[in-house]
Amino acid sequence: MIQARERKYFTPEGQGAPRGSVRGAVRAAIPVLLAAVATAGAQASDHDAAAGVVAVDVGHTLAAPGAISARGRSELEFNRELAAKVVESLERLGLEAVPVNTDGTVESLAARPAQVPHADLFVSIHHDSVNEWELQSWAWNGRAETYSDRWAGHSLFVSRRNPFPERSELCARAIGARLQRAGFVPTDKNARRREYADPVHAVHWFDDLVVLHRAVQPALLFEAGVIKHRDEELLLRDPERQRRMAGEIATGIAACVSVPP
Ligand SMILES: [Zn+2]
């Protein structure tokens, strides 16, 4: 969840222009990569030295665990499970995956990417919620909970204030392409507030997200789905589906980080 009232998650607009230079090679590589990534199968390499290093961040903290699902479970728990599976999938593909905030105690958003400064990509794993006014009440296991069945699906965010905006965007698009080819359906829920970088793959600009623009490496934030949606919550808790989603994310990342700078 990343909502406007969570002020600590982003800083005001207009604090400097995007810092990244236009990287022609990355830009030119996008159509070719997206075509390749959508059709190629994942290929496990035997620890190819050039495979890359990926930081995988568990969004939120024990003290502030994010959104609460339709059945009363914290977003942090969802984020932990999926992040662990993304780490496993990346390692299976021969990449070095470095978990960040697995114990839920890293309060500082800027400190997260700084923990792995040599990473080729920083990925923050989150699960989405809805606005307060969209919520309805129901009872689950004898407890009063809230839900909304209006929106479901994944989405991705990148920042033009990150030092590598084009590489960040490329990786987000590659992940989106893999997910959709595997049958995962994105949401356009977040287009209400966040301009599309790529509408086909549900990649949005969110320039002032601290964890992205303070990153020292290419960075993206992934929202796996809407945990306030009663049916999607159950899908997002399914370990087998988590594994499939993580596998597609890892394959997209592997393709992206293999593109020369
Ligand atoms: Zn979140």
py3Dmol code that shows the C-alpha trace and the ligand (Angstrom):
import py3Dmol

protein = """\
ATOM      1  CA  MET A   1       0.000   0.000   0.000  1.00  0.00           C
ATOM      2  CA  ILE A   2       1.209   3.471  -0.811  1.00  0.00           C
ATOM      3  CA  GLN A   3      -1.346   6.107  -0.008  1.00  0.00           C
ATOM      4  CA  ALA A   4      -1.222   9.868  -0.112  1.00  0.00           C
ATOM      5  CA  ARG A   5      -1.617  10.272   3.627  1.00  0.00           C
ATOM      6  CA  GLU A   6       1.488   8.221   4.303  1.00  0.00           C
ATOM      7  CA  ARG A   7       3.591  11.315   4.102  1.00  0.00           C
ATOM      8  CA  LYS A   8       6.820   9.649   5.043  1.00  0.00           C
ATOM      9  CA  TYR A   9       6.630   7.588   1.882  1.00  0.00           C
ATOM     10  CA  PHE A  10       7.201  10.516  -0.392  1.00  0.00           C
ATOM     11  CA  THR A  11       8.576  14.022  -0.494  1.00  0.00           C
ATOM     12  CA  PRO A  12       7.066  17.083  -2.199  1.00  0.00           C
ATOM     13  CA  GLU A  13       7.017  17.507  -5.952  1.00  0.00           C
ATOM     14  CA  GLY A  14       9.526  19.606  -7.810  1.00  0.00           C
ATOM     15  CA  GLN A  15      12.647  19.021  -5.763  1.00  0.00           C
ATOM     16  CA  GLY A  16      14.983  18.905  -8.683  1.00  0.00           C
ATOM     17  CA  ALA A  17      14.715  17.498 -12.150  1.00  0.00           C
ATOM     18  CA  PRO A  18      15.226  13.807 -12.912  1.00  0.00           C
ATOM     19  CA  ARG A  19      18.894  13.095 -12.508  1.00  0.00           C
ATOM     20  CA  GLY A  20      19.323  10.257 -14.946  1.00  0.00           C
ATOM     21  CA  SER A  21      20.807  10.925 -18.325  1.00  0.00           C
ATOM     22  CA  VAL A  22      19.059   9.529 -21.365  1.00  0.00           C
ATOM     23  CA  ARG A  23      20.446   6.092 -21.872  1.00  0.00           C
ATOM     24  CA  GLY A  24      20.060   5.397 -25.539  1.00  0.00           C
ATOM     25  CA  ALA A  25      21.092   1.777 -25.272  1.00  0.00           C
ATOM     26  CA  VAL A  26      18.449   1.014 -22.685  1.00  0.00           C
ATOM     27  CA  ARG A  27      15.779   2.912 -24.573  1.00  0.00           C
ATOM     28  CA  ALA A  28      16.625   1.118 -27.809  1.00  0.00           C
ATOM     29  CA  ALA A  29      16.629  -2.228 -26.037  1.00  0.00           C
ATOM     30  CA  ILE A  30      13.100  -1.951 -24.677  1.00  0.00           C
ATOM     31  CA  PRO A  31      11.049  -3.276 -27.631  1.00  0.00           C
ATOM     32  CA  VAL A  32      13.474  -6.113 -28.273  1.00  0.00           C
ATOM     33  CA  LEU A  33      13.662  -7.048 -24.615  1.00  0.00           C
ATOM     34  CA  LEU A  34       9.914  -6.958 -24.090  1.00  0.00           C
ATOM     35  CA  ALA A  35       9.374  -9.195 -27.109  1.00  0.00           C
ATOM     36  CA  ALA A  36      12.050 -11.601 -25.925  1.00  0.00           C
ATOM     37  CA  VAL A  37      10.941 -11.601 -22.329  1.00  0.00           C
ATOM     38  CA  ALA A  38       7.349 -12.302 -23.248  1.00  0.00           C
ATOM     39  CA  THR A  39       8.136 -15.368 -25.307  1.00  0.00           C
ATOM     40  CA  ALA A  40      11.306 -16.878 -23.856  1.00  0.00           C
ATOM     41  CA  GLY A  41      11.224 -19.434 -21.102  1.00  0.00           C
ATOM     42  CA  ALA A  42      13.208 -18.935 -17.929  1.00  0.00           C
ATOM     43  CA  GLN A  43      16.672 -20.358 -18.301  1.00  0.00           C
ATOM     44  CA  ALA A  44      18.568 -21.315 -15.210  1.00  0.00           C
ATOM     45  CA  SER A  45      22.197 -20.443 -15.574  1.00  0.00           C
ATOM     46  CA  ASP A  46      24.971 -22.019 -13.543  1.00  0.00           C
ATOM     47  CA  HIS A  47      25.885 -18.982 -11.497  1.00  0.00           C
ATOM     48  CA  ASP A  48      26.844 -16.808 -14.392  1.00  0.00           C
ATOM     49  CA  ALA A  49      29.137 -14.168 -12.935  1.00  0.00           C
ATOM     50  CA  ALA A  50      27.421 -11.481 -14.995  1.00  0.00           C
ATOM     51  CA  ALA A  51      23.929 -12.515 -13.884  1.00  0.00           C
ATOM     52  CA  GLY A  52      23.493  -9.652 -11.449  1.00  0.00           C
ATOM     53  CA  VAL A  53      22.650  -8.696  -7.890  1.00  0.00           C
ATOM     54  CA  VAL A  54      19.083  -7.883  -6.858  1.00  0.00           C
ATOM     55  CA  ALA A  55      17.931  -6.358  -3.554  1.00  0.00           C
ATOM     56  CA  VAL A  56      14.466  -7.615  -2.532  1.00  0.00           C
ATOM     57  CA  ASP A  57      12.796  -5.372   0.046  1.00  0.00           C
ATOM     58  CA  VAL A  58       9.895  -6.389   2.303  1.00  0.00           C
ATOM     59  CA  GLY A  59       7.626  -3.322   2.348  1.00  0.00           C
ATOM     60  CA  HIS A  60       6.604  -1.798   5.717  1.00  0.00           C
ATOM     61  CA  THR A  61       7.621  -2.594   9.297  1.00  0.00           C
ATOM     62  CA  LEU A  62       6.363  -4.425  12.393  1.00  0.00           C
ATOM     63  CA  ALA A  63       5.536  -1.044  13.908  1.00  0.00           C
ATOM     64  CA  ALA A  64       3.662   0.155  10.798  1.00  0.00           C
ATOM     65  CA  PRO A  65       2.639  -3.012   8.930  1.00  0.00           C
ATOM     66  CA  GLY A  66       0.761  -1.349   6.074  1.00  0.00           C
ATOM     67  CA  ALA A  67      -2.754  -2.179   4.948  1.00  0.00           C
ATOM     68  CA  ILE A  68      -4.999  -4.748   6.641  1.00  0.00           C
ATOM     69  CA  SER A  69      -6.609  -7.375   4.412  1.00  0.00           C
ATOM     70  CA  ALA A  70     -10.320  -8.134   4.121  1.00  0.00           C
ATOM     71  CA  ARG A  71      -9.754 -10.931   6.652  1.00  0.00           C
ATOM     72  CA  GLY A  72      -7.642  -8.904   9.062  1.00  0.00           C
ATOM     73  CA  ARG A  73      -4.097  -9.909   8.053  1.00  0.00           C
ATOM     74  CA  SER A  74      -1.370  -7.266   7.779  1.00  0.00           C
ATOM     75  CA  GLU A  75       0.241  -6.325   4.486  1.00  0.00           C
ATOM     76  CA  LEU A  76       3.655  -6.957   6.021  1.00  0.00           C
ATOM     77  CA  GLU A  77       2.857 -10.686   6.251  1.00  0.00           C
ATOM     78  CA  PHE A  78       1.884 -10.820   2.574  1.00  0.00           C
ATOM     79  CA  ASN A  79       5.001  -8.865   1.612  1.00  0.00           C
ATOM     80  CA  ARG A  80       7.268 -11.202   3.585  1.00  0.00           C
ATOM     81  CA  GLU A  81       5.899 -14.333   1.942  1.00  0.00           C
ATOM     82  CA  LEU A  82       6.127 -13.070  -1.611  1.00  0.00           C
ATOM     83  CA  ALA A  83       9.544 -11.442  -1.121  1.00  0.00           C
ATOM     84  CA  ALA A  84      10.956 -14.738   0.191  1.00  0.00           C
ATOM     85  CA  LYS A  85       9.699 -16.524  -2.904  1.00  0.00           C
ATOM     86  CA  VAL A  86      11.121 -13.853  -5.220  1.00  0.00           C
ATOM     87  CA  VAL A  87      14.504 -14.359  -3.539  1.00  0.00           C
ATOM     88  CA  GLU A  88      14.261 -18.128  -4.099  1.00  0.00           C
ATOM     89  CA  SER A  89      13.281 -17.674  -7.745  1.00  0.00           C
ATOM     90  CA  LEU A  90      16.101 -15.229  -8.450  1.00  0.00           C
ATOM     91  CA  GLU A  91      18.640 -17.616  -6.932  1.00  0.00           C
ATOM     92  CA  ARG A  92      17.241 -20.450  -9.011  1.00  0.00           C
ATOM     93  CA  LEU A  93      17.979 -18.328 -12.101  1.00  0.00           C
ATOM     94  CA  GLY A  94      21.559 -17.828 -10.964  1.00  0.00           C
ATOM     95  CA  LEU A  95      21.223 -14.264  -9.710  1.00  0.00           C
ATOM     96  CA  GLU A  96      22.421 -13.093  -6.323  1.00  0.00           C
ATOM     97  CA  ALA A  97      19.371 -12.014  -4.317  1.00  0.00           C
ATOM     98  CA  VAL A  98      19.853  -9.920  -1.180  1.00  0.00           C
ATOM     99  CA  PRO A  99      16.809  -9.732   1.140  1.00  0.00           C
ATOM    100  CA  VAL A 100      16.155  -6.387   2.821  1.00  0.00           C
ATOM    101  CA  ASN A 101      13.986  -5.809   5.925  1.00  0.00           C
ATOM    102  CA  THR A 102      12.987  -9.469   6.384  1.00  0.00           C
ATOM    103  CA  ASP A 103      12.575  -8.872  10.131  1.00  0.00           C
ATOM    104  CA  GLY A 104      10.411  -5.786   9.596  1.00  0.00           C
ATOM    105  CA  THR A 105      12.595  -3.449  11.628  1.00  0.00           C
ATOM    106  CA  VAL A 106      14.108  -1.137   8.997  1.00  0.00           C
ATOM    107  CA  GLU A 107      12.226   2.098   9.631  1.00  0.00           C
ATOM    108  CA  SER A 108      14.154   4.299   7.232  1.00  0.00           C
ATOM    109  CA  LEU A 109      13.071   4.053   3.616  1.00  0.00           C
ATOM    110  CA  ALA A 110      16.303   5.584   2.329  1.00  0.00           C
ATOM    111  CA  ALA A 111      18.307   3.028   4.331  1.00  0.00           C
ATOM    112  CA  ARG A 112      16.788   0.107   2.457  1.00  0.00           C
ATOM    113  CA  PRO A 113      18.405   0.552  -0.956  1.00  0.00           C
ATOM    114  CA  ALA A 114      21.529   1.875   0.807  1.00  0.00           C
ATOM    115  CA  GLN A 115      21.980  -1.555   2.403  1.00  0.00           C
ATOM    116  CA  VAL A 116      22.796  -3.053  -0.987  1.00  0.00           C
ATOM    117  CA  PRO A 117      24.555  -0.239  -2.877  1.00  0.00           C
ATOM    118  CA  HIS A 118      26.123  -2.630  -5.390  1.00  0.00           C
ATOM    119  CA  ALA A 119      22.761  -4.106  -6.447  1.00  0.00           C
ATOM    120  CA  ASP A 120      21.846  -3.913 -10.126  1.00  0.00           C
ATOM    121  CA  LEU A 121      18.210  -3.467  -9.123  1.00  0.00           C
ATOM    122  CA  PHE A 122      16.238  -2.702  -5.946  1.00  0.00           C
ATOM    123  CA  VAL A 123      12.724  -4.177  -5.813  1.00  0.00           C
ATOM    124  CA  SER A 124      10.283  -3.262  -3.022  1.00  0.00           C
ATOM    125  CA  ILE A 125       7.466  -5.789  -2.546  1.00  0.00           C
ATOM    126  CA  HIS A 126       4.042  -4.476  -1.473  1.00  0.00           C
ATOM    127  CA  HIS A 127       0.356  -5.366  -1.565  1.00  0.00           C
ATOM    128  CA  ASP A 128      -2.291  -2.837  -2.490  1.00  0.00           C
ATOM    129  CA  SER A 129      -5.320  -1.482  -0.651  1.00  0.00           C
ATOM    130  CA  VAL A 130      -8.117   0.946  -1.490  1.00  0.00           C
ATOM    131  CA  ASN A 131      -9.266   4.340  -0.256  1.00  0.00           C
ATOM    132  CA  GLU A 132     -11.128   4.529   3.027  1.00  0.00           C
ATOM    133  CA  TRP A 133     -14.310   5.720   1.312  1.00  0.00           C
ATOM    134  CA  GLU A 134     -14.405   2.635  -0.916  1.00  0.00           C
ATOM    135  CA  LEU A 135     -14.546   0.213   2.028  1.00  0.00           C
ATOM    136  CA  GLN A 136     -17.571  -1.808   3.099  1.00  0.00           C
ATOM    137  CA  SER A 137     -18.096  -3.721   6.338  1.00  0.00           C
ATOM    138  CA  TRP A 138     -18.482  -7.448   6.849  1.00  0.00           C
ATOM    139  CA  ALA A 139     -17.891 -10.020   9.552  1.00  0.00           C
ATOM    140  CA  TRP A 140     -15.131 -12.607   9.269  1.00  0.00           C
ATOM    141  CA  ASN A 141     -14.570 -15.225  11.974  1.00  0.00           C
ATOM    142  CA  GLY A 142     -16.757 -13.227  14.288  1.00  0.00           C
ATOM    143  CA  ARG A 143     -14.742 -10.026  13.801  1.00  0.00           C
ATOM    144  CA  ALA A 144     -15.807  -6.827  12.083  1.00  0.00           C
ATOM    145  CA  GLU A 145     -13.556  -6.259   9.055  1.00  0.00           C
ATOM    146  CA  THR A 146     -13.618  -4.059   5.955  1.00  0.00           C
ATOM    147  CA  TYR A 147     -13.311  -4.972   2.288  1.00  0.00           C
ATOM    148  CA  SER A 148     -13.779  -3.709  -1.254  1.00  0.00           C
ATOM    149  CA  ASP A 149     -14.331  -6.049  -4.199  1.00  0.00           C
ATOM    150  CA  ARG A 150     -14.063  -3.223  -6.719  1.00  0.00           C
ATOM    151  CA  TRP A 151     -10.395  -3.480  -7.675  1.00  0.00           C
ATOM    152  CA  ALA A 152      -8.045  -6.425  -8.170  1.00  0.00           C
ATOM    153  CA  GLY A 153      -4.689  -6.934  -9.866  1.00  0.00           C
ATOM    154  CA  HIS A 154      -1.027  -5.968  -9.746  1.00  0.00           C
ATOM    155  CA  SER A 155       0.750  -2.730 -10.678  1.00  0.00           C
ATOM    156  CA  LEU A 156       4.269  -1.312 -10.716  1.00  0.00           C
ATOM    157  CA  PHE A 157       5.836   2.043  -9.842  1.00  0.00           C
ATOM    158  CA  VAL A 158       9.039   3.810 -10.879  1.00  0.00           C
ATOM    159  CA  SER A 159      10.453   7.279 -10.187  1.00  0.00           C
ATOM    160  CA  ARG A 160      11.939   9.785 -12.611  1.00  0.00           C
ATOM    161  CA  ARG A 161      13.933  11.114  -9.653  1.00  0.00           C
ATOM    162  CA  ASN A 162      15.817   7.817  -9.365  1.00  0.00           C
ATOM    163  CA  PRO A 163      19.364   8.094 -10.785  1.00  0.00           C
ATOM    164  CA  PHE A 164      18.472   5.409 -13.366  1.00  0.00           C
ATOM    165  CA  PRO A 165      14.878   6.091 -14.431  1.00  0.00           C
ATOM    166  CA  GLU A 166      15.118   4.355 -17.798  1.00  0.00           C
ATOM    167  CA  ARG A 167      16.619   1.179 -16.405  1.00  0.00           C
ATOM    168  CA  SER A 168      14.026   1.202 -13.614  1.00  0.00           C
ATOM    169  CA  GLU A 169      11.230   1.564 -16.160  1.00  0.00           C
ATOM    170  CA  LEU A 170      12.675  -1.181 -18.343  1.00  0.00           C
ATOM    171  CA  CYS A 171      12.754  -3.639 -15.441  1.00  0.00           C
ATOM    172  CA  ALA A 172       9.197  -2.772 -14.404  1.00  0.00           C
ATOM    173  CA  ARG A 173       7.958  -3.295 -17.959  1.00  0.00           C
ATOM    174  CA  ALA A 174       9.804  -6.595 -18.252  1.00  0.00           C
ATOM    175  CA  ILE A 175       8.199  -7.865 -15.034  1.00  0.00           C
ATOM    176  CA  GLY A 176       4.779  -6.692 -16.203  1.00  0.00           C
ATOM    177  CA  ALA A 177       5.235  -8.425 -19.549  1.00  0.00           C
ATOM    178  CA  ARG A 178       6.148 -11.727 -17.910  1.00  0.00           C
ATOM    179  CA  LEU A 179       3.270 -11.574 -15.450  1.00  0.00           C
ATOM    180  CA  GLN A 180       0.679 -10.865 -18.106  1.00  0.00           C
ATOM    181  CA  ARG A 181       1.956 -13.561 -20.395  1.00  0.00           C
ATOM    182  CA  ALA A 182       1.535 -15.990 -17.484  1.00  0.00           C
ATOM    183  CA  GLY A 183      -2.083 -14.903 -17.022  1.00  0.00           C
ATOM    184  CA  PHE A 184      -1.755 -12.432 -14.142  1.00  0.00           C
ATOM    185  CA  VAL A 185      -4.090  -9.485 -14.707  1.00  0.00           C
ATOM    186  CA  PRO A 186      -2.990  -5.924 -13.838  1.00  0.00           C
ATOM    187  CA  THR A 187      -5.214  -3.206 -12.375  1.00  0.00           C
ATOM    188  CA  ASP A 188      -5.746   0.308 -13.651  1.00  0.00           C
ATOM    189  CA  LYS A 189      -6.887   1.377 -10.183  1.00  0.00           C
ATOM    190  CA  ASN A 190      -3.741   3.420  -9.648  1.00  0.00           C
ATOM    191  CA  ALA A 191      -4.081   5.357 -12.910  1.00  0.00           C
ATOM    192  CA  ARG A 192      -6.569   7.514 -11.042  1.00  0.00           C
ATOM    193  CA  ARG A 193      -3.672   9.162  -9.229  1.00  0.00           C
ATOM    194  CA  ARG A 194      -0.463   8.073 -10.944  1.00  0.00           C
ATOM    195  CA  GLU A 195       0.354   8.749 -14.580  1.00  0.00           C
ATOM    196  CA  TYR A 196       1.252   5.729 -16.661  1.00  0.00           C
ATOM    197  CA  ALA A 197       4.828   5.182 -17.793  1.00  0.00           C
ATOM    198  CA  ASP A 198       3.498   2.125 -19.656  1.00  0.00           C
ATOM    199  CA  PRO A 199      -0.263   1.499 -19.639  1.00  0.00           C
ATOM    200  CA  VAL A 200       0.076  -1.910 -21.295  1.00  0.00           C
ATOM    201  CA  HIS A 201       2.103  -3.264 -18.388  1.00  0.00           C
ATOM    202  CA  ALA A 202       0.550  -1.163 -15.591  1.00  0.00           C
ATOM    203  CA  VAL A 203       3.769   0.731 -14.864  1.00  0.00           C
ATOM    204  CA  HIS A 204       3.202   4.119 -13.203  1.00  0.00           C
ATOM    205  CA  TRP A 205       5.386   7.116 -12.471  1.00  0.00           C
ATOM    206  CA  PHE A 206       5.604   7.900  -8.767  1.00  0.00           C
ATOM    207  CA  ASP A 207       8.482  10.343  -8.769  1.00  0.00           C
ATOM    208  CA  ASP A 208       8.471  11.190  -5.077  1.00  0.00           C
ATOM    209  CA  LEU A 209       8.381   7.728  -3.539  1.00  0.00           C
ATOM    210  CA  VAL A 210      11.301   7.921  -1.135  1.00  0.00           C
ATOM    211  CA  VAL A 211      12.350   4.299  -1.427  1.00  0.00           C
ATOM    212  CA  LEU A 212      12.692   4.760  -5.212  1.00  0.00           C
ATOM    213  CA  HIS A 213      14.137   8.242  -5.608  1.00  0.00           C
ATOM    214  CA  ARG A 214      16.629   7.880  -2.758  1.00  0.00           C
ATOM    215  CA  ALA A 215      17.838   4.591  -4.206  1.00  0.00           C
ATOM    216  CA  VAL A 216      21.401   4.559  -5.491  1.00  0.00           C
ATOM    217  CA  GLN A 217      20.568   1.898  -8.072  1.00  0.00           C
ATOM    218  CA  PRO A 218      17.657   1.302 -10.493  1.00  0.00           C
ATOM    219  CA  ALA A 219      14.553   0.700  -8.370  1.00  0.00           C
ATOM    220  CA  LEU A 220      10.902  -0.261  -8.635  1.00  0.00           C
ATOM    221  CA  LEU A 221       7.965  -0.920  -6.333  1.00  0.00           C
ATOM    222  CA  PHE A 222       5.657  -3.859  -7.030  1.00  0.00           C
ATOM    223  CA  GLU A 223       2.076  -4.043  -5.752  1.00  0.00           C
ATOM    224  CA  ALA A 224       1.137  -7.719  -6.042  1.00  0.00           C
ATOM    225  CA  GLY A 225      -2.627  -7.266  -5.747  1.00  0.00           C
ATOM    226  CA  VAL A 226      -5.413  -5.797  -3.635  1.00  0.00           C
ATOM    227  CA  ILE A 227      -5.687  -7.466  -0.222  1.00  0.00           C
ATOM    228  CA  LYS A 228      -8.971  -5.690   0.551  1.00  0.00           C
ATOM    229  CA  HIS A 229     -10.569  -7.667  -2.316  1.00  0.00           C
ATOM    230  CA  ARG A 230     -12.039 -10.797  -0.743  1.00  0.00           C
ATOM    231  CA  ASP A 231     -11.346 -13.185  -3.619  1.00  0.00           C
ATOM    232  CA  GLU A 232      -7.963 -11.750  -4.539  1.00  0.00           C
ATOM    233  CA  GLU A 233      -6.833 -11.928  -0.916  1.00  0.00           C
ATOM    234  CA  LEU A 234      -7.261 -15.703  -1.022  1.00  0.00           C
ATOM    235  CA  LEU A 235      -5.301 -15.930  -4.273  1.00  0.00           C
ATOM    236  CA  LEU A 236      -2.524 -13.780  -2.793  1.00  0.00           C
ATOM    237  CA  ARG A 237      -2.277 -16.138   0.200  1.00  0.00           C
ATOM    238  CA  ASP A 238      -1.977 -19.251  -1.967  1.00  0.00           C
ATOM    239  CA  PRO A 239       1.654 -20.470  -1.737  1.00  0.00           C
ATOM    240  CA  GLU A 240       1.577 -22.104  -5.178  1.00  0.00           C
ATOM    241  CA  ARG A 241       0.300 -18.942  -6.827  1.00  0.00           C
ATOM    242  CA  GLN A 242       2.887 -16.926  -4.898  1.00  0.00           C
ATOM    243  CA  ARG A 243       5.570 -19.206  -6.340  1.00  0.00           C
ATOM    244  CA  ARG A 244       4.291 -18.753  -9.884  1.00  0.00           C
ATOM    245  CA  MET A 245       4.122 -14.985  -9.507  1.00  0.00           C
ATOM    246  CA  ALA A 246       7.605 -14.880  -7.977  1.00  0.00           C
ATOM    247  CA  GLY A 247       8.950 -16.983 -10.847  1.00  0.00           C
ATOM    248  CA  GLU A 248       7.603 -14.555 -13.450  1.00  0.00           C
ATOM    249  CA  ILE A 249       8.960 -11.556 -11.523  1.00  0.00           C
ATOM    250  CA  ALA A 250      12.393 -13.178 -11.330  1.00  0.00           C
ATOM    251  CA  THR A 251      12.412 -14.034 -15.038  1.00  0.00           C
ATOM    252  CA  GLY A 252      11.551 -10.438 -15.940  1.00  0.00           C
ATOM    253  CA  ILE A 253      14.317  -9.168 -13.667  1.00  0.00           C
ATOM    254  CA  ALA A 254      16.842 -11.616 -15.100  1.00  0.00           C
ATOM    255  CA  ALA A 255      16.106 -10.402 -18.612  1.00  0.00           C
ATOM    256  CA  CYS A 256      16.259  -6.745 -17.620  1.00  0.00           C
ATOM    257  CA  VAL A 257      19.492  -6.799 -15.652  1.00  0.00           C
ATOM    258  CA  SER A 258      21.180  -8.697 -18.498  1.00  0.00           C
ATOM    259  CA  VAL A 259      20.733  -5.685 -20.844  1.00  0.00           C
ATOM    260  CA  PRO A 260      24.078  -3.846 -21.072  1.00  0.00           C
ATOM    261  CA  PRO A 261      24.077  -0.333 -19.558  1.00  0.00           C
TER     262      PRO A 261
END
"""
ligand_1 = """\
1
ZN
Zn 2.592 -1.138 1.048
"""
view = py3Dmol.view(width=600, height=400)
view.addModel(protein, "pdb")
view.setStyle({"model": 0}, {"cartoon": {"style": "trace"}})
view.addModel(ligand_1, "xyz")
view.setStyle({"model": 1}, {"stick": {}})
view.zoomTo()
view.show()
